[in-house]
Amino acid sequence: MELSLDISRSAMLQYLQDKNWMEPYEEVLRLEKPGEGNMNVVVRVVGDTRNLILKQSRAFVNKYPQIPAPIERIGVERQFYTLAASLPELRKYLPWVVGFDAKSHLMVLEDLGKGADYTFIYKKEQPMAAEDLSAAVEFLKVLHAQKFDSETVRAFPDNLALRKLNHEHLFVYPYMEDNGFDLDTIQPGLQALAMTYKTDSALKQKVLALGEVYLSAGSTLLHGDYYPGSWLRVNARFKVIDPEFCFFGPAEYDLGVMLAHLRMAQQPEADIEKVVEQYGGEINSGFVGQIEGMEILRRIIGLAQLPLELTLEEKEALLKLAAKKITSNA
């Protein structure tokens, strides 16, 4: 790796100017941390004329350094942006790629502006604004509707190394009876509640079958992690970031994940129904339900916890619904 983002303001300016990503007359005023990066190291470069976002992948998960991760993932994310942002209908939702340093595993993006992600909807009685929810569906609908030629699909990286890592946390780790993660540290009583699903062999078989589909190839470009943490509200506009888990696969995956998070955030049922109606298209609703169920289960009894303001009883109801969606739609 040639450059680490742990550098001074003057060194950052020199680096960006050497790469022709900032003009000689531009200045770097300060460096900021724009948010808590789960997978990668992220820095905001505040300039006198414009701001940039620098994102760097390392050989581990930034939030969990003990977990190895494929360092080439930033290159895959860059290809998603390059491909998706070239489409006028999607350009308005995405940041533009300013530059890419392959040796440093570093991508430079335009700064969309200071805003906030949508994880606030996990708080009690925090409905997502109708226009924002509609924009979230529209992005997914347009993305999935794009028909790419076979050469483009073949040339796009399969992102299999990152998907295999994710596969463990989606389909395997949450169902291990002793995985070293005491869920009672999250909420007393959750560990015992989780054991109902960790010991359900029929459920686990169906989850593993879903995992095989996740690792297979498809023809639809997916965001791969389409949830409120990947959505930004900036200047009253809906934006999408962090497509590092992207791949060509089944459209039902993105939609199911989105629905799962709306349900865990206790969004109105009528709004969830509107999402499905607006998305439309020819989809396998049973498969969408299975993915929704999987995402609910792995978020409540797995490592990737959310700031959910739910009682144990509310989580139990969600887990029961999730298991039913997986088993009854098989």
PADO-411540 format. One record per residue (C-alpha): residue in three letters; z, y, x. Coordinates in nm, 4 decimals, decimal comma. Each point is the difference from the previous one (the first is absolute). Last residue first. Example, Ala and Ser with C-alpha at 12.3 -4.5 7.8 and 13.67 -1.06 7.14 Angstrom:
ATOM code        z        y        x
ATOM  SER   0,7140  -0,1060   1,3670
ATOM  ALA   0,0660  -0,3440  -0,1370
***
This chain:
ATOM code        z        y        x
ATOM  ALA   0,0385  -2,2610  -3,9418
ATOM  ASN   0,0605   0,2800  -0,2481
ATOM  SER   0,3232  -0,1471  -0,1421
ATOM  THR   0,1531  -0,0640   0,3416
ATOM  ILE  -0,0590   0,3346   0,1698
ATOM  LYS   0,0567   0,2237  -0,3019
ATOM  LYS   0,3119  -0,1987  -0,0936
ATOM  ALA   0,1445   0,0416   0,3485
ATOM  ALA  -0,0554   0,3752  -0,0195
ATOM  LEU   0,1573   0,0300  -0,3448
ATOM  LYS   0,3083  -0,1889   0,1165
ATOM  LEU   0,0196   0,2160   0,3125
ATOM  LEU  -0,0284   0,3184  -0,2065
ATOM  ALA   0,2778  -0,1079  -0,2357
ATOM  GLU   0,2233  -0,0894   0,2952
ATOM  LYS  -0,0707   0,3373   0,1585
ATOM  GLU   0,1113   0,1742  -0,3178
ATOM  GLU   0,3154  -0,2107  -0,0110
ATOM  LEU   0,0797   0,0811   0,3622
ATOM  THR  -0,0289   0,3669  -0,0886
ATOM  LEU  -0,3050   0,1932   0,1116
ATOM  GLU  -0,0357   0,3208   0,1986
ATOM  LEU  -0,2699  -0,1370   0,2279
ATOM  PRO  -0,0345   0,1501   0,3463
ATOM  LEU  -0,2349  -0,2825   0,1048
ATOM  GLN   0,0683  -0,3053   0,2159
ATOM  ALA  -0,2536  -0,1573   0,2327
ATOM  LEU   0,2187  -0,2947   0,1113
ATOM  GLY  -0,0437  -0,2183  -0,3073
ATOM  ILE   0,1965  -0,0624  -0,3214
ATOM  ILE  -0,0949   0,3128  -0,1994
ATOM  ARG  -0,3251   0,0968   0,1719
ATOM  ARG  -0,1210  -0,3587   0,0383
ATOM  LEU   0,0646  -0,0823  -0,3645
ATOM  ILE  -0,1632   0,3113  -0,1424
ATOM  GLU  -0,3044  -0,0416   0,2249
ATOM  MET  -0,0459  -0,3652  -0,0991
ATOM  GLY   0,0246   0,0808  -0,3704
ATOM  GLU  -0,2634   0,2715   0,0239
ATOM  ILE  -0,2225  -0,2340   0,1983
ATOM  GLN   0,0395  -0,2621  -0,2722
ATOM  GLY  -0,0699   0,2528  -0,2739
ATOM  VAL  -0,3195   0,1151   0,1703
ATOM  PHE  -0,1019  -0,3672   0,0235
ATOM  GLY   0,0495  -0,0407  -0,3736
ATOM  SER  -0,1922   0,3195  -0,0676
ATOM  ASN  -0,3044  -0,1286   0,1894
ATOM  ILE  -0,2016   0,3176   0,0240
ATOM  GLU  -0,3228   0,1251  -0,1497
ATOM  GLY   0,0281   0,3738  -0,0146
ATOM  GLY   0,2603   0,2168  -0,1642
ATOM  TYR   0,2131   0,2137   0,2341
ATOM  GLN   0,0738   0,2409  -0,2827
ATOM  GLU   0,1245  -0,2761  -0,2309
ATOM  VAL   0,2110  -0,1655   0,2681
ATOM  VAL   0,1587   0,3306   0,0942
ATOM  LYS   0,0469   0,0944  -0,3649
ATOM  GLU   0,2049  -0,3168  -0,0540
ATOM  ILE   0,2324   0,1023   0,2817
ATOM  ASP   0,0345   0,3433  -0,1592
ATOM  ALA   0,0930  -0,1527  -0,3364
ATOM  GLU   0,2597  -0,2145   0,1723
ATOM  PRO   0,1715   0,3151   0,1228
ATOM  GLN   0,0699   0,0000   0,3740
ATOM  GLN   0,3014  -0,2045   0,0974
ATOM  ALA  -0,0593   0,0463   0,3725
ATOM  MET  -0,0099  -0,3795   0,0321
ATOM  ARG  -0,2738  -0,0001  -0,2668
ATOM  LEU  -0,2042   0,2683   0,1716
ATOM  HIS   0,0445  -0,1887   0,3236
ATOM  ALA  -0,1259  -0,3274  -0,1446
ATOM  LEU  -0,2978   0,1714  -0,1628
ATOM  MET  -0,1171   0,1355   0,3360
ATOM  VAL   0,0350  -0,3381   0,1685
ATOM  GLY  -0,1995  -0,1676  -0,2766
ATOM  LEU  -0,2762   0,2588   0,0244
ATOM  ASP  -0,0345  -0,0335   0,3764
ATOM  TYR  -0,0140  -0,3809  -0,0172
ATOM  GLU  -0,2235  -0,0236  -0,3064
ATOM  ALA  -0,2861   0,1516   0,1988
ATOM  PRO  -0,0315  -0,3251   0,1947
ATOM  GLY  -0,0663   0,0327   0,3752
ATOM  PHE  -0,1614   0,2163   0,2665
ATOM  PHE   0,2834   0,1300   0,2122
ATOM  CYS   0,2470   0,2875   0,0242
ATOM  PHE   0,3555  -0,0450   0,1305
ATOM  GLU  -0,0250   0,3219   0,2041
ATOM  PRO  -0,0924   0,2038  -0,3101
ATOM  ASP   0,2751   0,2561   0,0702
ATOM  ILE  -0,0990   0,3022  -0,2125
ATOM  VAL  -0,1082   0,0981  -0,3517
ATOM  LYS   0,0109   0,3483  -0,1547
ATOM  PHE   0,0862   0,1462  -0,3407
ATOM  ARG  -0,0155   0,3781  -0,0271
ATOM  ALA   0,2647   0,2542  -0,0953
ATOM  ASN  -0,0164   0,1565   0,3471
ATOM  VAL   0,0752  -0,3399   0,1533
ATOM  ARG   0,1220  -0,2988  -0,2001
ATOM  LEU  -0,0293  -0,3062   0,2210
ATOM  TRP  -0,0557  -0,3667  -0,0842
ATOM  SER   0,0538  -0,2789   0,2520
ATOM  GLY   0,3751  -0,0203  -0,0694
ATOM  PRO  -0,0772  -0,0189  -0,3731
ATOM  TYR  -0,1886  -0,3327   0,0373
ATOM  TYR  -0,3471  -0,1150   0,1037
ATOM  ASP   0,0598  -0,2085   0,3090
ATOM  GLY  -0,3327  -0,1789   0,0584
ATOM  HIS  -0,2348   0,2932  -0,0569
ATOM  LEU  -0,2594  -0,2529  -0,1055
ATOM  LEU  -0,3749  -0,0147   0,0593
ATOM  THR  -0,1431  -0,2587  -0,2394
ATOM  SER  -0,2141  -0,2899   0,1278
ATOM  GLY   0,2605  -0,2666   0,0784
ATOM  ALA   0,1483  -0,1987   0,2866
ATOM  SER   0,3011  -0,2312  -0,0152
ATOM  LEU   0,3509   0,0791   0,1225
ATOM  TYR   0,1134   0,1356  -0,3362
ATOM  VAL  -0,1473  -0,3027  -0,1775
ATOM  GLU   0,2085  -0,2298   0,2188
ATOM  GLY   0,3071   0,2077  -0,0786
ATOM  LEU  -0,0558  -0,0456  -0,3716
ATOM  ALA   0,0203  -0,3763   0,0584
ATOM  LEU   0,3253   0,0574   0,1896
ATOM  VAL   0,1383   0,1864  -0,3021
ATOM  LYS  -0,0993  -0,2887  -0,2282
ATOM  GLN   0,1836  -0,2478   0,2204
ATOM  LYS   0,3048   0,2279   0,0151
ATOM  LEU   0,0186   0,0186  -0,3788
ATOM  ALA  -0,0038  -0,3804  -0,0312
ATOM  SER   0,2619  -0,0332   0,2763
ATOM  ASP   0,2474   0,2377  -0,1651
ATOM  THR   0,2755   0,0110   0,2632
ATOM  LYS  -0,0723   0,3490   0,1348
ATOM  TYR  -0,0540   0,1203  -0,3562
ATOM  THR   0,3448  -0,0822  -0,1373
ATOM  MET   0,1427   0,0809   0,3441
ATOM  ALA  -0,0942   0,3644  -0,0524
ATOM  LEU   0,2766   0,0523  -0,2567
ATOM  ALA   0,2578  -0,1337   0,2431
ATOM  GLN  -0,1207   0,2399   0,2683
ATOM  LEU  -0,0174   0,2925  -0,2433
ATOM  GLY   0,3670  -0,0239  -0,0977
ATOM  PRO   0,1084   0,3046   0,1962
ATOM  GLN  -0,2982   0,2301   0,0641
ATOM  ILE  -0,1867   0,0642   0,3220
ATOM  THR   0,2591  -0,1589   0,2292
ATOM  ASP   0,0183  -0,2766  -0,2628
ATOM  LEU  -0,3587  -0,0807   0,0939
ATOM  ASP   0,1184  -0,1683   0,3174
ATOM  PHE  -0,3083  -0,0298   0,2209
ATOM  GLY   0,0187  -0,2886   0,2478
ATOM  ASN  -0,2848  -0,1926  -0,1596
ATOM  ASP   0,2136  -0,2723  -0,1570
ATOM  GLU  -0,1458  -0,1119  -0,3326
ATOM  MET  -0,3484   0,1088   0,1052
ATOM  TYR  -0,1803   0,1387  -0,3056
ATOM  PRO  -0,0158   0,3654   0,1108
ATOM  TYR  -0,1426  -0,1048   0,3402
ATOM  VAL  -0,3023  -0,1965  -0,1250
ATOM  PHE  -0,2433   0,1759  -0,2364
ATOM  LEU   0,0125   0,3740   0,0538
ATOM  HIS   0,1960   0,0343   0,3239
ATOM  GLU  -0,1781  -0,2841   0,1760
ATOM  HIS  -0,3372   0,1098  -0,1391
ATOM  ASN   0,0518   0,3454   0,1504
ATOM  LEU  -0,0085  -0,1475   0,3488
ATOM  LYS  -0,3042  -0,2072  -0,0926
ATOM  ARG  -0,1614   0,3099  -0,1507
ATOM  LEU   0,0563   0,1891   0,3237
ATOM  ALA  -0,1767  -0,2691   0,2028
ATOM  LEU  -0,2683  -0,0424  -0,2667
ATOM  ASN  -0,1180   0,3593   0,0014
ATOM  ASP  -0,3434  -0,1412  -0,0971
ATOM  PRO  -0,1696   0,2768   0,1964
ATOM  PHE  -0,2999   0,1554  -0,1808
ATOM  ALA  -0,3317  -0,1119   0,1469
ATOM  ARG  -0,0418  -0,2851  -0,2479
ATOM  VAL   0,0599   0,2308  -0,2972
ATOM  THR  -0,2422   0,2598   0,1334
ATOM  GLU  -0,2671  -0,2665   0,0616
ATOM  SER   0,0502  -0,1444  -0,3480
ATOM  ASP  -0,0766   0,3314  -0,1669
ATOM  PHE   0,2858   0,1928  -0,1523
ATOM  LYS   0,0459   0,0409  -0,3734
ATOM  GLN   0,2608   0,2623  -0,0778
ATOM  ALA   0,1762  -0,0662  -0,3306
ATOM  HIS   0,3277  -0,0890   0,1706
ATOM  LEU   0,0359   0,3428   0,1575
ATOM  VAL  -0,0973   0,1784  -0,3225
ATOM  LYS   0,2562  -0,1900  -0,2083
ATOM  LEU   0,2709   0,0357   0,2624
ATOM  PHE  -0,0490   0,3752   0,0320
ATOM  GLU  -0,0190   0,0383  -0,3785
ATOM  VAL   0,3233  -0,1906  -0,0502
ATOM  ALA   0,1939   0,2289   0,2325
ATOM  ALA  -0,1681   0,3043  -0,1557
ATOM  SER   0,1114  -0,1102  -0,3484
ATOM  LEU   0,3543  -0,0449   0,1272
ATOM  ASP  -0,0108   0,3485   0,1456
ATOM  GLU  -0,1342   0,1541  -0,3215
ATOM  ALA   0,2642  -0,1764  -0,2108
ATOM  ALA   0,2881   0,1118   0,2191
ATOM  MET   0,1995  -0,2932   0,1357
ATOM  PRO   0,3189  -0,0518  -0,1950
ATOM  GLN   0,3331   0,0651   0,1723
ATOM  GLU   0,2606  -0,1328  -0,2415
ATOM  LYS   0,2043  -0,1834   0,2607
ATOM  LYS  -0,1290   0,0198   0,3543
ATOM  TYR  -0,2816  -0,2298   0,1061
ATOM  ILE  -0,2415   0,2804  -0,0927
ATOM  PHE   0,1205   0,1935   0,3054
ATOM  THR  -0,1992  -0,2442   0,2121
ATOM  TYR  -0,3038   0,2148  -0,0800
ATOM  ASP  -0,0594   0,1442   0,3448
ATOM  ALA   0,0803   0,3570   0,0812
ATOM  GLY  -0,1963   0,3027   0,1113
ATOM  LYS  -0,0762   0,1946   0,3099
ATOM  GLY  -0,3715   0,0300   0,0507
ATOM  LEU  -0,2988  -0,2354   0,0123
ATOM  ASP   0,0210   0,0039   0,3783
ATOM  GLU  -0,3369  -0,1029   0,1381
ATOM  LEU   0,0261  -0,3300   0,1764
ATOM  VAL   0,0253  -0,1071   0,3632
ATOM  MET   0,0112  -0,3726   0,0734
ATOM  LEU   0,1736  -0,1688   0,2919
ATOM  HIS  -0,0210  -0,3495   0,1442
ATOM  SER   0,0279   0,1627   0,3437
ATOM  LYS  -0,3093  -0,1717   0,1348
ATOM  ALA  -0,1808   0,0382  -0,3326
ATOM  ASP   0,0511   0,3765  -0,0207
ATOM  PHE  -0,1331   0,1094  -0,3388
ATOM  GLY  -0,0894   0,3448  -0,1260
ATOM  VAL  -0,0001   0,2426  -0,2912
ATOM  VAL   0,0138  -0,2634  -0,2768
ATOM  TRP  -0,0032   0,1780  -0,3357
ATOM  PRO   0,2945  -0,0396  -0,2357
ATOM  LEU  -0,0620  -0,1721  -0,3320
ATOM  TYR   0,0019   0,0786  -0,3729
ATOM  LYS  -0,2854   0,2495  -0,0118
ATOM  ARG  -0,2242  -0,2314   0,2015
ATOM  LEU   0,0170  -0,2761  -0,2593
ATOM  GLU  -0,2760   0,1100  -0,2376
ATOM  PRO  -0,2066   0,1365   0,2893
ATOM  LEU  -0,0106  -0,3383   0,1797
ATOM  SER   0,0164   0,0460   0,3776
ATOM  ALA   0,3772   0,0137  -0,0387
ATOM  ALA   0,0038  -0,3708  -0,0866
ATOM  LEU  -0,1901  -0,1255   0,3061
ATOM  THR   0,1514   0,2255   0,2653
ATOM  TYR   0,3454  -0,0218  -0,1527
ATOM  PHE  -0,0162  -0,3800  -0,0141
ATOM  GLN  -0,1352  -0,0127   0,3551
ATOM  ARG   0,2917   0,2093   0,1230
ATOM  GLU   0,2434  -0,2372  -0,1646
ATOM  VAL  -0,1584  -0,2901   0,1842
ATOM  GLY   0,0296   0,1854   0,3292
ATOM  ILE   0,3673   0,0691  -0,0693
ATOM  ARG   0,0551  -0,3726  -0,0506
ATOM  GLU  -0,0980  -0,0780   0,3612
ATOM  ILE   0,3668  -0,0202   0,1029
ATOM  PRO   0,0558  -0,3206  -0,1914
ATOM  ALA   0,3677  -0,0105  -0,1040
ATOM  PRO   0,3123  -0,1475   0,1570
ATOM  ILE   0,3230   0,0303  -0,2062
ATOM  GLN   0,3069   0,0949   0,2073
ATOM  PRO  -0,1079   0,3655  -0,0129
ATOM  TYR   0,0698   0,0109  -0,3766
ATOM  LYS  -0,0865   0,3507  -0,1183
ATOM  ASN  -0,2785   0,0410   0,2578
ATOM  VAL  -0,1390  -0,3508  -0,0527
ATOM  PHE  -0,0976  -0,1395   0,3390
ATOM  ALA  -0,2849   0,0076   0,2512
ATOM  ARG  -0,0471   0,3722  -0,0520
ATOM  SER  -0,2140   0,1983  -0,2389
ATOM  GLN  -0,0437   0,3756   0,0335
ATOM  LYS  -0,0513   0,2692  -0,2613
ATOM  LEU  -0,0643   0,3621   0,0834
ATOM  ILE  -0,0111   0,2463  -0,2911
ATOM  LEU  -0,1623   0,3362   0,0636
ATOM  ASN   0,0822   0,3560  -0,1031
ATOM  ARG  -0,2197   0,3081  -0,0053
ATOM  THR  -0,0392   0,3507   0,1472
ATOM  ASP   0,3210   0,0581   0,1983
ATOM  GLY   0,0654  -0,3696   0,0311
ATOM  VAL   0,2605  -0,2359  -0,1404
ATOM  VAL  -0,0573  -0,3484   0,1402
ATOM  ARG   0,1512  -0,2493  -0,2419
ATOM  VAL   0,1095  -0,3260   0,1625
ATOM  VAL  -0,0135  -0,3589  -0,1294
ATOM  VAL   0,1160  -0,3199   0,1712
ATOM  ASN  -0,1152  -0,3035  -0,1968
ATOM  MET   0,1034  -0,2702  -0,2470
ATOM  ASN   0,2745   0,1528  -0,2107
ATOM  GLY  -0,0520   0,3649   0,0898
ATOM  GLU   0,2870   0,2187  -0,1167
ATOM  GLY  -0,1450   0,3412  -0,0669
ATOM  PRO  -0,1945   0,2933   0,1426
ATOM  LYS   0,1838  -0,0038   0,3352
ATOM  GLU  -0,0828   0,3350   0,1514
ATOM  LEU  -0,1584   0,1407   0,3149
ATOM  ARG  -0,0097   0,3755   0,0593
ATOM  LEU  -0,2215   0,3042   0,0492
ATOM  VAL  -0,3037  -0,1745   0,1457
ATOM  GLU  -0,2595   0,2641   0,0826
ATOM  GLU  -0,3717   0,0366  -0,0642
ATOM  TYR  -0,2305   0,2082   0,2192
ATOM  PRO  -0,1220  -0,2974   0,2031
ATOM  GLU  -0,0951  -0,1822  -0,3243
ATOM  MET   0,1889  -0,3058  -0,1170
ATOM  TRP  -0,1385  -0,3508  -0,0395
ATOM  ASN  -0,2154   0,0435   0,3100
ATOM  LYS   0,1719  -0,2990   0,1638
ATOM  ASP   0,1199   0,2157   0,2890
ATOM  GLN   0,1133   0,2554  -0,2577
ATOM  LEU   0,2106  -0,2578  -0,1826
ATOM  TYR   0,1579  -0,1274   0,3214
ATOM  GLN   0,0741   0,3461   0,1369
ATOM  LEU   0,1597   0,1080  -0,3268
ATOM  MET   0,2122  -0,3143  -0,0091
ATOM  ALA   0,1119   0,0547   0,3589
ATOM  SER   0,1061   0,3538  -0,0887
ATOM  ARG   0,1972  -0,1168  -0,3046
ATOM  SER   0,1750  -0,2705   0,1997
ATOM  ILE  -0,0627  -0,3714  -0,0272
ATOM  ASP   0,1406  -0,2921  -0,1969
ATOM  LEU  -0,3371  -0,0687  -0,1613
ATOM  SER  -0,0736  -0,2506   0,2740
ATOM  LEU  -0,3324   0,0177   0,1784
ATOM  GLU  -0,2069  -0,2400   0,2055
ATOM  MET   0,1049  -0,3269  -0,1571
***
